[in-house]
Amino acid sequence: MSPTPEITTLGELRAAGHTSRSLREEMRENLLSALADGRDPWPGLHGFEHTVIPQLERAIIAGHDVVLLGERGQGKTRLLRTLVGLLDEWTPTVAGSELHEDPLAPVTDATRTRIQAEGDALPISWLHREERYVEKLSTPDTSVADMIGDVDPMRVAEGRRLGDPETIHFGLVPRGNRGIVALNELPDLAERIQVALLNVMEERDVQIRGYVLRLPLDVLIVASANPEDYTNRGRIITPLKDRFGAEIRTHYPLEIADEIAVIRQEAHLTAAVPEVLLEILARFTRNLRGSSAVNQSSGVSARFAIAAAETVAAAALHRATVRGGAAVARPVDLGTTIDVLGGKVEFESGEEGRELDILEHLLRTATAEVVRERFAGLDLGPLVEAFDGVRTVTTGERVTAQEFLAALPRTASEDLYDRIAERLEASGPGERAGAIELALEGLYLVRRLSKESVAGETVYG
């Protein structure tokens, strides 16, 4: 954050050559400037580059209010919060103004009176861009007073007339003047509350208990919502939908690389998780989204994959704490996600009792896909031959990497384990053990090895 500008009065502001511009002009010019300079105005967003982002940029250039429609966990809220980056870092306002009024373009009679009385000595305060973003989680108990405002009985008791605008306590939307007001889960707002937004978005009027205040509010309304065919809690009323200039559909990442990037960016990992395990979790999540056993109208959130990665990392740290060694996740830790994350997925009504089986099957499918891709062309026959019907190798949640590596059988190909590790760019003992463990799991999945899992231990043979 740069230092607050030193200008403190209206006279100094005018002397500095400051000019007034509307919020939409400000965002449009800043966006076009970033695009012209080759800067990315949307940091931290993955998979929207060729679909959602171009639509949103066109909406901002056009000066439209925007509603984002999409299933849960598609990054709608993150996208809305990123809009803050298109605002000027510091914006001058009239000191003490509830509505953050522009000193060169006031909107209330009270502020105009102050400017006439104080002139160039009018105090100026500065508003940082982060303070110009207001976010509201729409809930059924939200009132018109919360959103728009209400008559303040205390001000009436002080002697002001009931028709005096000074008696009004402004709500969230007017207080967001000269900024962005984001409404999450818009359909959850009661229909009568949605009606109260109609004039604000179109005529920019504020109507409170019979009073009509002609306030030229300079506010951008953005909202997020689940598709109406999924949420049974409410709907966006047709007149309000018509007020939004742009309705943009979001989606889950289309490419595996984008899915992995989201996991890596959002997950708070307490241990090292190799890239290959993140790919398995990403493919696992995508398999859930394509499964007929899963309720696809509710979606499978990106938070599922993020929580899965955090669980895998936690399992690795738990093992390292109990048994020693480096905290590095291995394929054996993937199974820990199924027991704790099943509740994050909504299954079809006919799948009661089969939830764990479905999750295990789709995880195995994801693992097999990664094994085929990562070990394509590598002859693992000598590793199969090393298991002579008697020899076994044990791994598990409490088996350290060193113990696993020490128990591996000799193979006819002396450098086979090195080539397996090279395929996954595994360097340390933890990553090396994970790479070989994944190869064993792949051989089990193609029925070339057997596997038995009991009480947290897995035996290959």
C-alpha positions in Angstrom: 0.0 0.0 0.0 1.4 3.4 -1.0 1.3 6.3 1.6 -1.9 8.3 1.9 -1.8 11.4 -0.2 -0.9 14.6 1.7 -3.7 16.7 0.3 -6.1 17.6 3.1 -8.4 20.4 1.8 -10.6 21.0 -1.2 -8.4 23.9 -2.2 -5.3 21.7 -2.3 -7.2 19.1 -4.3 -8.2 21.6 -6.9 -4.7 23.1 -7.1 -3.3 19.6 -7.7 -5.5 19.4 -10.8 -7.7 16.5 -9.6 -10.7 15.8 -11.9 -13.8 13.9 -11.0 -14.8 10.8 -12.9 -17.5 8.2 -12.3 -16.9 4.8 -10.8 -17.6 3.1 -14.2 -15.2 5.4 -16.0 -12.6 4.8 -13.4 -12.8 1.0 -13.7 -13.0 1.1 -17.5 -9.9 3.3 -17.9 -7.9 1.3 -15.3 -8.9 -2.0 -17.1 -8.0 -0.7 -20.5 -4.7 0.6 -19.2 -3.8 -2.7 -17.6 -4.7 -4.6 -20.9 -2.7 -2.1 -23.0 0.4 -2.5 -20.7 0.1 -6.3 -20.7 -0.6 -6.5 -17.0 -2.9 -9.3 -15.7 -5.8 -7.6 -13.9 -7.1 -10.9 -12.6 -4.4 -12.5 -10.5 -5.1 -15.8 -8.9 -7.9 -16.9 -11.3 -7.3 -20.1 -13.3 -9.3 -21.6 -16.1 -11.3 -18.5 -17.0 -8.9 -16.9 -19.4 -10.8 -17.7 -22.6 -14.4 -18.0 -21.2 -15.5 -16.0 -18.2 -12.8 -13.2 -18.1 -13.5 -11.9 -21.6 -17.2 -11.6 -20.9 -16.5 -9.8 -17.6 -14.1 -7.4 -19.2 -16.7 -6.5 -21.9 -19.2 -5.9 -19.1 -16.9 -3.6 -17.2 -16.0 -1.6 -20.4 -19.7 -1.3 -21.1 -20.4 -0.1 -17.5 -22.8 -2.9 -16.7 -23.9 -4.3 -13.3 -23.0 -8.0 -13.3 -24.5 -11.3 -11.9 -22.4 -14.4 -11.9 -24.2 -17.7 -12.2 -22.6 -21.0 -11.4 -22.4 -24.1 -9.1 -20.7 -23.9 -5.7 -17.0 -23.7 -5.6 -16.4 -22.2 -9.0 -14.6 -19.1 -7.8 -17.5 -16.6 -8.1 -16.7 -14.8 -4.9 -12.9 -14.7 -5.6 -13.7 -13.2 -9.1 -15.9 -10.5 -7.5 -13.3 -9.6 -5.0 -10.7 -9.2 -7.7 -12.7 -6.3 -9.1 -11.2 -4.2 -6.4 -7.9 -4.2 -8.3 -9.6 -2.0 -11.0 -10.2 0.8 -8.6 -7.8 3.7 -8.0 -5.7 3.0 -4.9 -6.7 6.3 -3.1 -9.9 8.3 -3.7 -10.7 11.7 -2.2 -13.9 12.1 -0.2 -15.5 14.8 1.8 -14.4 14.2 5.4 -17.3 13.0 7.6 -19.6 12.1 4.7 -21.6 9.0 5.2 -21.8 8.4 1.5 -18.1 9.0 0.7 -19.1 11.9 -1.5 -16.8 13.3 -4.2 -15.6 16.8 -3.1 -16.0 17.9 -6.7 -19.4 16.3 -7.3 -21.4 16.1 -4.0 -24.8 14.3 -4.0 -26.5 15.5 -0.8 -27.8 19.0 0.1 -26.0 18.9 3.4 -22.6 18.5 1.7 -23.3 21.2 -0.8 -24.1 23.5 2.1 -20.8 22.6 3.7 -18.9 23.4 0.5 -20.6 26.7 0.2 -19.9 27.6 3.8 -16.3 26.3 4.1 -15.1 26.7 0.5 -11.5 25.6 -0.2 -11.0 24.9 3.5 -13.4 21.9 3.3 -11.5 18.9 4.9 -10.7 16.0 2.6 -10.1 12.4 3.6 -8.8 9.6 1.5 -10.4 6.2 0.9 -8.3 3.1 0.0 -9.6 0.8 -2.7 -10.1 -2.0 -0.2 -12.6 0.2 1.7 -14.6 0.7 -1.5 -15.7 -2.9 -1.7 -18.7 -4.0 0.3 -19.7 -7.6 0.4 -23.0 -8.9 1.8 -24.0 -12.6 2.2 -27.7 -12.6 1.2 -29.8 -14.2 3.9 -33.5 -14.5 4.3 -33.6 -12.3 7.4 -32.0 -9.3 5.5 -34.3 -6.3 5.7 -34.9 -3.2 3.6 -33.3 -1.2 6.4 -30.1 -3.3 6.1 -29.9 -2.8 2.3 -31.3 0.7 1.7 -31.9 2.4 5.0 -34.6 3.5 7.4 -35.7 6.5 9.5 -33.5 6.9 12.6 -35.9 7.5 15.5 -33.0 9.0 17.6 -32.5 11.8 15.0 -36.2 12.5 15.0 -36.1 12.7 18.7 -33.4 15.3 18.4 -35.9 17.6 16.8 -35.4 17.0 13.1 -38.5 17.0 10.9 -39.6 13.5 9.7 -39.3 14.6 6.1 -35.7 15.8 6.6 -33.1 13.6 4.7 -30.9 14.0 7.8 -33.3 11.7 9.7 -32.4 8.8 7.5 -29.9 6.1 8.5 -28.5 4.8 5.2 -28.1 1.1 4.6 -25.4 -1.0 2.9 -26.0 0.1 -0.7 -26.0 3.9 -0.3 -23.0 3.6 2.0 -21.3 1.7 -0.8 -21.5 4.9 -2.9 -18.5 5.3 -5.2 -17.6 1.7 -4.8 -18.6 -1.9 -5.5 -21.4 -3.7 -3.7 -21.3 -7.5 -4.0 -24.3 -9.6 -3.1 -23.4 -13.2 -2.6 -26.2 -15.9 -3.1 -28.6 -13.2 -4.4 -31.6 -15.6 -4.7 -31.6 -16.0 -0.9 -32.7 -12.4 -0.6 -36.5 -12.2 0.0 -38.3 -11.0 -3.1 -39.5 -7.8 -1.3 -35.8 -7.0 -0.6 -34.9 -7.6 -4.3 -37.7 -5.2 -5.2 -36.1 -2.5 -3.1 -33.0 -2.8 -5.3 -34.8 -2.0 -8.5 -34.8 1.8 -8.3 -31.2 1.9 -6.9 -30.0 0.0 -10.0 -32.0 1.8 -12.6 -33.1 5.3 -11.5 -30.5 5.6 -8.7 -33.3 6.7 -6.3 -33.3 5.8 -2.6 -36.9 5.2 -1.4 -37.3 4.9 2.4 -40.8 4.9 4.1 -42.4 7.1 1.5 -39.6 9.5 1.0 -37.9 9.7 -2.4 -34.4 11.0 -2.2 -32.8 11.9 -5.6 -29.4 10.7 -4.8 -27.3 10.1 -7.9 -25.6 7.1 -6.3 -22.4 6.0 -8.1 -22.3 2.3 -7.2 -21.6 -0.9 -9.1 -23.9 -3.8 -8.1 -22.4 -7.2 -8.6 -23.9 -10.5 -7.5 -23.4 -14.3 -7.4 -26.0 -17.0 -7.6 -26.4 -20.7 -8.1 -28.4 -21.7 -11.1 -32.1 -21.4 -10.4 -32.7 -25.1 -11.3 -30.6 -26.1 -8.3 -31.3 -23.7 -5.4 -34.8 -24.2 -3.9 -34.3 -21.4 -1.4 -35.4 -18.6 -3.8 -35.0 -17.0 -7.1 -33.9 -13.8 -8.7 -37.1 -11.9 -9.6 -37.4 -11.2 -13.3 -37.4 -7.3 -13.1 -34.1 -7.5 -11.1 -32.5 -9.9 -13.6 -33.4 -7.4 -16.3 -31.6 -4.6 -14.4 -28.3 -6.5 -14.6 -26.5 -5.6 -17.8 -24.5 -8.8 -17.9 -25.3 -12.4 -16.8 -22.1 -14.5 -16.9 -22.0 -18.3 -16.4 -18.9 -19.6 -14.5 -17.6 -23.1 -14.7 -15.1 -25.5 -13.1 -11.6 -25.6 -14.5 -11.6 -27.2 -18.0 -7.9 -28.3 -17.9 -6.2 -30.5 -15.3 -3.3 -28.0 -15.1 -5.8 -25.3 -14.0 -7.4 -27.6 -11.5 -4.0 -28.3 -10.0 -3.1 -24.6 -10.0 -6.3 -23.9 -8.0 -5.4 -26.6 -5.4 -1.8 -25.4 -5.1 -2.9 -21.8 -4.7 -5.7 -22.2 -2.2 -4.7 -25.2 -0.1 -2.8 -24.6 3.2 -0.5 -27.6 3.1 1.2 -28.6 6.4 3.6 -31.0 4.6 5.1 -31.5 1.2 2.6 -32.9 -1.4 4.3 -34.0 -4.7 2.7 -32.7 -7.9 1.7 -36.2 -8.9 -0.6 -36.5 -5.9 -2.2 -33.2 -6.6 -2.9 -34.5 -10.1 -4.5 -37.6 -8.8 -6.7 -35.4 -6.5 -7.6 -33.1 -9.4 -8.6 -36.1 -11.6 -10.5 -37.6 -8.7 -12.5 -34.4 -8.4 -13.1 -34.3 -12.2 -14.3 -37.9 -12.1 -16.8 -37.0 -9.4 -18.1 -34.2 -11.6 -18.6 -36.7 -14.4 -20.1 -39.5 -12.4 -23.8 -40.5 -12.9 -23.9 -41.4 -9.2 -23.2 -37.9 -8.1 -25.8 -35.1 -8.1 -24.4 -32.9 -10.8 -26.9 -30.1 -10.4 -25.3 -29.3 -7.0 -21.8 -29.6 -8.4 -18.5 -30.8 -6.8 -16.8 -27.8 -5.4 -13.2 -26.9 -5.9 -13.1 -26.9 -2.1 -13.3 -30.7 -2.2 -10.0 -31.0 -4.0 -8.5 -28.3 -1.7 -9.7 -30.0 1.5 -8.4 -33.4 0.1 -4.9 -32.0 -0.5 -4.9 -30.5 3.0 -6.0 -33.9 4.5 -3.2 -35.7 2.6 -0.7 -33.3 3.9 -2.0 -33.7 7.4 -1.6 -37.5 7.1 2.0 -37.1 6.1 2.8 -34.7 9.0 1.0 -37.1 11.4 3.2 -40.0 10.2 6.4 -37.9 10.4 5.5 -36.7 13.9 4.8 -40.2 15.2 7.5 -42.2 13.4 10.1 -39.6 12.4 11.4 -38.7 9.0 10.5 -36.0 6.5 6.8 -35.0 6.2 6.2 -35.9 2.6 2.9 -37.2 1.4 2.7 -40.6 -0.5 0.0 -42.4 -2.4 -0.9 -44.4 0.7 -2.2 -41.1 2.2 -4.8 -40.6 -0.6 -7.2 -43.1 1.1 -7.5 -40.8 4.1 -9.5 -38.4 2.1 -12.4 -40.7 1.5 -13.4 -41.2 5.1 -13.6 -37.5 5.9 -14.7 -35.8 2.7 -17.7 -37.9 1.7 -20.0 -35.4 3.2 -18.9 -32.7 0.7 -20.4 -34.6 -2.2 -24.1 -35.0 -2.9 -25.0 -38.4 -4.3 -28.1 -39.3 -6.3 -31.0 -40.6 -4.3 -30.6 -44.2 -5.4 -27.0 -44.5 -4.2 -27.7 -44.7 -0.5 -25.2 -47.1 1.2 -22.8 -47.1 -1.8 -21.1 -43.7 -1.2 -17.8 -45.1 0.0 -17.6 -47.7 -2.7 -18.2 -45.0 -5.4 -15.5 -42.7 -3.9 -13.0 -45.6 -3.7 -13.7 -46.6 -7.3 -13.3 -43.1 -8.7 -10.1 -42.6 -6.7 -8.7 -45.8 -8.1 -9.7 -44.6 -11.6 -7.9 -41.3 -11.1 -4.8 -43.1 -9.9 -4.8 -45.5 -12.9 -5.1 -42.5 -15.3 -2.1 -40.8 -13.7 0.0 -44.1 -13.7 -0.7 -44.7 -17.4 0.3 -41.2 -18.2 3.4 -40.9 -16.0 4.8 -44.4 -16.5 3.9 -44.8 -20.2 6.7 -46.8 -22.0 8.5 -47.8 -18.8 8.9 -51.6 -18.5 7.8 -52.6 -14.9 8.0 -56.3 -15.7 11.2 -56.8 -13.6 9.4 -55.3 -10.6 6.6 -57.8 -11.0 9.1 -60.7 -11.3 10.8 -59.6 -8.1 7.6 -60.7 -6.2 8.1 -64.4 -6.4 4.9 -65.5 -4.6 6.6 -65.2 -1.2 8.1 -61.8 -1.1 5.8 -58.9 0.0 6.2 -55.2 0.6 4.3 -53.3 3.3 3.4 -49.7 3.3 0.8 -47.7 5.3 -0.1 -44.6 7.2 2.6 -45.3 9.8 5.3 -46.9 7.6 8.2 -44.4 7.0 9.8 -43.9 3.6 13.0 -45.4 4.8 11.3 -48.5 6.1 9.4 -48.9 2.8 12.5 -48.4 0.6 14.6 -50.9 2.8 11.9 -53.6 2.2 11.9 -53.3 -1.6 13.0 -56.5 -3.4 16.0 -56.5 -5.7 15.0 -56.5 -9.4 16.7 -57.9 -12.5 17.0 -54.3 -13.7 19.3 -52.6 -11.3 18.3 -49.0 -12.1 14.6 -49.6 -12.4 13.8 -47.8 -9.1 16.0 -44.9 -10.3 14.0 -44.7 -13.6 10.7 -44.8 -11.7 11.9 -41.9 -9.5 13.1 -39.9 -12.5 9.7 -40.2 -14.2 8.2 -38.3 -11.3 11.2 -36.1 -10.6 11.5 -37.5 -7.2 14.6 -36.6 -5.3 14.5 -37.2 -1.5 13.6 -40.5 0.2 10.0 -39.4 0.8 9.3 -38.5 -2.9 11.3 -41.6 -4.1 9.2 -43.9 -1.8 6.0 -42.2 -3.1 7.0 -42.8 -6.7 7.7 -46.5 -6.2 4.6 -46.8 -4.2 2.6 -45.3 -7.0 4.2 -47.8 -9.5 3.1 -50.7 -7.2 -0.4 -49.3 -7.0 -0.5 -49.1 -10.8 0.6 -52.7 -11.1 -2.2 -53.7 -8.7 -4.8 -51.8 -10.6 -3.9 -53.7 -13.8 -4.0 -57.0 -11.8 -0.3 -57.8 -12.0 0.2 -57.6 -8.3 -2.1 -58.3 -5.3 -2.9 -55.9 -2.5 -4.4 -56.4 0.9 -5.3 -53.5 3.2 -5.9 -54.0 6.9 -5.8 -51.6 9.9 -4.0 -48.8 8.0 -1.4 -51.1 6.5 -1.2 -52.2 2.8 0.7 -55.2 1.6 1.7 -55.7 -2.0 2.6 -59.1 -3.3 
